[in-house]
């Protein structure tokens, strides 16, 4: 530990809302200086990608959890709203701070924000120190043999593994010393992050526990109950087969390094879990791949990665888009996913692929419209993962081979929700149909529908598009592009 200094250090929390394995916080604590902990809500910096409604709900609860964790160490989380450069330079001046420490972010707007903060602090003689920790490896560490950024996932996975094990996670600082009189901040309630009139968040509150403690509990539960069967069960929305760590990772309530090493340790204790381990680690690296793409292609959220898709004949069909958003397409697996999303702020990954394919390939609605809806409704809305995944499904993204892949929503439902339990949970008007009919109720005999209380076109919609015809239409559109 370096010699203590009387000048405070400002710790700027961003998407690293945790104490454990927080390199910026640990480095600040190691100076021995009193700390000023701050979170800045800078909506203007994010522009079109300011936090959506579900993410704002999560942030509200995560900040409350972080504030409580800091309070147990004798500290207070200062909340400030406004341009980060202005807020942080003002806060540093008010507290006579020597430096501002922060965790690196990767969104294009966040990178510009960091440059503005550095410039503002340079003018006042306050140091700005930035640390990694949101990823296993910084994007600059991973290059092809030709020295280029990766465009294909598997070679990047191999390159990352070849670098050796990621750094081990660091424990939370044993001792934190805080400024005795930190500058005043805002009241969290005044930020209006929690929805009101109406409060639509009851389903999310039931499903989630934001904060570092909730993240660690979620990881432990996954490692204890689902890692062993992860490879087989992660595609089954009717089972508790996934980690559901994505929102915790996005807000930095847990680090990917901690997830990586604890999963390895769990598999070492239980050889039966070894089969699921690599699959889980590869999912963590898919997140890394998405950030790799965003850093090197910052227009990924708006512009097709494959330029030929700029000429794709998308349709402006607001009626179809609205039916998709509301979970009223007439395809049960699609509707179940969209209703799960609206209620809980989350959707199973296999179902995300199904509903995305339906929007962009059955309905030919631009992928950007789906991306924006997910951005507003997902608690794990992550610019890198959201953009990369929507482009992958649309066929316009990196590693999207075959780009003309079109999911059949009926067979997808039959394969991954074989008994129909997932559909029954989220589309209760079909709950009395058996597994043979529940994924394609329009094919069921009239007597079966009547006994189940289903009236197509009344209690549940008829399909808004014929999948077979829609598939042929999409393939014809792809054919016009040649081989993008």
N, C-alpha and C positions, 0 to 999 in steps of 0.2 A: 504494500500500500504506500502510495506516495505521501509526502508530508502534507498535513492539513493546511488549508488556506482559509483566510477569513472571507474571501469573496465567494458568494454563492455560485452554484451552477444551476441553470434552468434545465429541467428535464422535460422535453416536449414530447408528450405521448401522442401517437398517431394511430396507426393500425398495429399497435403493440401493447394492448391493454392488459398487461400482466406484470408480475414481479419476477417470476421464474424464467430463467434463460432470456432475460432482457439485457442485451449487451450494452445498450446505451445507459440504462439505469445502473447496471453493475459498474461501468466505467466511471459514471458520475459519483457513485457511492465511494469508489476506491480513492477518489481525490481527498476524501475527508472533509470536503466543503459542505456547508449546509445546502440543502436542495430546495428548489422551488419546482413543484410538479404542476404542469399545465396541460390542458387540452384546449385546442383552438378549433372552433367550428367556423370553417372558411368556405361557405357555400359558393361564393362567387368564383373562387379559384377553380372549382370543378366544372363550372359551366353547365353544359348539357348533361354531365354525369354527376351532378349533385345527388346526394343520397336519396333513394326512393323511400316510399312510405314504410315498407317492412324493415329496411335497414335502419331507418331512424328510430323505429321502435326498439330494435336490438341495441343500438348505440345508447339509447336512454338507459336501458337496464345494465349494460356493460359498464358505462361510466359510474353508475351507482355502486356496482360491485367493486370497481377499481378504487373509488373514493373510500369505501369501507375498508378495503385491504390496506390502503395507505394510512388511514386513521388508526388502524391497529398498531402501526409503527410510529405513531405520533405525528403524522403529516396530514396535509390538506391538499386536495386536488383543486387547483385554480381553474375555473372555466372562463374562457374568453371567446367572444364572437367577433369576427372581422377578418381583414386580410392578415395572413399569418406573419408576413414581414413586418407590418406595422405593430401588430400585437406583441410579437416577441421582442422586437427592438425596444418597445416601450416598457415591457415587463423587465427586460434586462437592465434598463436604465433605472427603473423604480426600485429594483432590488439590489442595484450595484453589482450585478453578476459579472463573473469573469468569462463565462462561456454558456453556450446552449448546446445540449447534447440531444440527439434524435436518432431514431431508427430510419433507415433508408426506405423510401417508397418508390414505386416503379411506374405508376400511371403517368402518362404524358403531362397532365396538369400538375401532378405532385412533384414531378422533376423540375418543372418551371418554378413551382412554389419554393423548392429548396434553393434554387439559384437566387430568387428574390430575397429569401431570408438571409442567405450568405452575404449578398451585396449590402443589405441594410445593416447587418451586424458589422461588416468590415469597416463601414464608415464610422462606427462608434468604438472600435477596438475590442469588440467582444468576439471571442472565437466561436466558430460553428463546427462542431464535430459530429460526423455522421457515421452510423454503425450498421452493419448487416444484421441479419437474424430472421428476416421474414421468409427467406428461402434457404435451402440446403447449401446451394452454391450461387454465387453472384453470376449474373448472365455473362459477364465478360470472361469468366473462367472456362466457359464451355464453347469450343469451336470445332468445326470439322477439320480434317487433316489439311484441307486447303485454306484453313484460316477463316472460313465463313461461318455465319450463324447457322444453326441447325434449322432445317425445314421439315425434317422427318423425325418422329418421336423415337423410334427404336434405336437409331444410332446415338441419339442424345442420351438415352437411358444407359447405353453401354459406356459412353464417354464419362458419364457421371460416376458409374460404378467403378470405372478404371481409376478414378482419382482417389479411391479409397473411402473408408467410412467418413461420413460427415462428422464435424466436430461434436464432441459430447455436449449435452445441454448443461448449462451452469445452474446451480441452485439459486434461489432468491437470495439477495444480500442478507447476511446475518444481522447487519445493523444499518439502519438508515437514519441520517441526521437531517432534520429539516429546518428551514428558515423559521425563526420563532414568530415573525410577523410578515407572512407572505402578502403580496398585494391582494386587494379585494378582487373578487371575480363575480361572474353571473350566477344566478340561481338556475339550476338545471331545469326546473319546472318552467322557467320563463322561455326556454328554447322551443317549447311546443313539439318536442320529439314524439311524445306519446299521443296517439290519435284521440281526438275528441269530437263529439257531435257529428257522426257516430264514432264510438270506440269499437273498431272492428278487430281488436287484437286478442280477444278471449281465446281463440284457438291457438294462437302462438304462445300465449302465456301458459297454456296447458301443456304444450309440446316441448318447451325449451326452458333452460336455466342459463341465461347469458352470464358471462363472467368467468374468471380463471378457475374458480372452484367447480363450476358447472362443466367447463371444458375437461378438466382432469377427471371428473367423475364419468363423463361420457367416454373418454378414452379407456378408463379402467373397465367400464362395462363392456365395451367392444372387445377388448383383449380377453376378458374372462368368458364371454359368451358367444362371440361371433367370429373371431379370427380363424379358428380351426376350420370352419365351413365357408370362409369368405369367398374362395374361388368359385364355388358352386352356387352360393346363395346370394351373392351381391347383385345378381340380375333379377331377383325375385322380389317384387314390391309387396307381395303378400306376406313376406317374412321379415323379421328384424335381422337382416343380414349385412347391413352396411354400418359404417362407423358414425355417420351423421356428424362428423367433425367439421364440415365445410364452413359453417358460419363462425365457429370458434377460431378456425385457422384464419379466416378472412379478417376478423377484427383483432387478430394477434393475441387472443386469450391463451393460446397455446402455440408453441413453435413447432415447425415441421421436424426440427432436429430431435426434440423431445419425443414426438410421435414415432419417429424412425427408431430411435434407440430403445424405447420401451417396448415396441413391437418385437424387435430382435430379442430382447431379454425374455419376453413372454414365450416366444417360440423356442428359445433355449431351454426354458423350464418345462415346456410341454411339446415333445416332438410331433405330436399330432397336429399342432398349429403351424408346423413348418410349411405345409402345402399352401396355406393362405397367406403366409408372410410375404413372399415375393410379389404376389398379386397386389397386396395392400401397399407395399413400397412403390410399386409401379404407378399406383394411383396418386401417391404423393408426388412422384416425378412428373406425372401428366400435368399437375398444377404448375410445377417448375417450367415445363415446356411452354405452357400458356404464357407465363411471364416472360420467358425467353423471346417468344414471338412478339409480345407487346413492346418490349424494350427496343427490339431491332426493327419492328414495323409498327410505329406508334399510331398509324391510321387504321389499325386492324378493327377497331370497333365500328368504323363507319364505311370502310372501303373494302371491296372484295380482294382477298389476298391474291387470287388468280384474276388478272385484269380482264380476261375474256368474259367473266361473269358480269362485267359492267353492261353488257348488251343482252343479258338474260331478260326474256319477256315477262316480267312480273305483272301481277294483276292488282289493281286498286279495288279491293273488294271489302269494304268496311263491314258489310253485313256478315260475311263469312268470318272476318277477324273477330267481330263481337261475339259470334256464336262460339268460337274457339276460346276466347277469353273467359266466357261464362260457363264453359263446360257443357255446352248444348249442341254438340256436333252430330249426335246420333251414333257416335262410335264410343262404346262404353269405356275402353281403356284410356282413350284420349280425355274423355269427360271426367273420369276419375282423377287423372293426374292434374287437370286444371282446377278441379275443386279442392284437391289436397293442397295445391299451391295457394289458393285464395284463403283457405282456412288456417293452414299451419305455417305459411311462409316458406315452404320447402316442398320439393318433389323428388321422388326416387330417381336416380340417375338413368336407369333404363327407360323409365317413363318419360324423362326429359327428352331423350332421343326420339321416342315414339311421337310425342306431341309436336316436337320441332319438325320432324319429317312430314307430319301431316300438314302443318301450316305452310311450309315452303314448297312441298312437292305435290301434295294433294290439292291444296288451295292456291298455290303459286303466289302467296303473299310474301313480300320481301322479308328476308331473315332479320333485317334491322327492326321491323315492327315487333317480331317476337322477342328479340334481344331487349328492346325497350320495356316490354311488358314484364319480362323476367326481372329487369333491373328495378322496377317499382315494387314487385310483389315477393321477391326472394329475400329471406333474411341473410342468405349467403351471396347476395349479388356482388360479384367480383368482376371487375372490368376485364381482366385478362382471361379468366376462365369462361366468362359469359360470351365474350367475343369469339374466342378460339373455338368454343364448342358449337356455337350457332353457325359459324362458317364451316366447321367440319361437317355438320349435318347437311347444310345447304349444298355442299360440294365445292364451294368456292375457297375453302380454307387450306391450310397446310396439312399435308398427310391425309387428305380426304380422298382416299382411293378405296373402292371405286367411287368417283364423285357422283355417279348416277344412282347410287344406292337409294332405294325407296322402301321404307318399312311398310308392311301390310299391317294395319292396326288390328285386324281380326286375328291373324296368326300370331302376331306378337303377344296379344292378350292371352291366347290359348296356350302359348309356350311358357310365358313367364308368370301368368296368374292362372294356373290350370284349373283350379277349383272355383275361380271367380271371387275369392274372398276380398281381394283388394278393391274390385269394382263394387262389391256389396257394401263395403265400408263407406265409400265416397259417393256412390250413386244408389242411395237407398231405395229409390223407386223401382230398381231392378232386383232387389234383394231376394225375392222369392223365385227367381228363375234359377234353374240348375246350371251346372258348369257347361253343359252342351249348348245352351242357348244364350248365356249371359253376355258373351262377347259379340254376338250377332243376333240381337233379338228379332230383327226383321225377317230372319229365316225360320223362326220358331212357328209351329202350328198355332192356329187361332185359339185352340182350346188351351194350350200351354200358356199363352199370353193372358188369356182370360182368367185362368186359375191363379196366375201370379199377380193379377191386378194391374197388368200393363196394357195401356192403350196407346199404341204408337201414333205419334202426332199430337197426343194430348198429354198423357202423364209422362211420356218420354219422347223426344223428337225422333223422327225418321232421319237417316243419314243425310247431311246437307250436300254430299257429293258421292257419286259412285266411285269407289276406290279403283276398280279396274279401269274405268274410263279416265279417271284422273291420272293414273299411272301412265297410260299411253300418251296423254297430253304432256306430261312432264318429260317423258323420254323423247318425244318429238322436239320439245324445247331444248333439251340437252343436245340433241343431234345437230341442231342449227349452230351450236357453238363449236362444233368439231371436237377436238380433244384439247380442252383448256389446260 
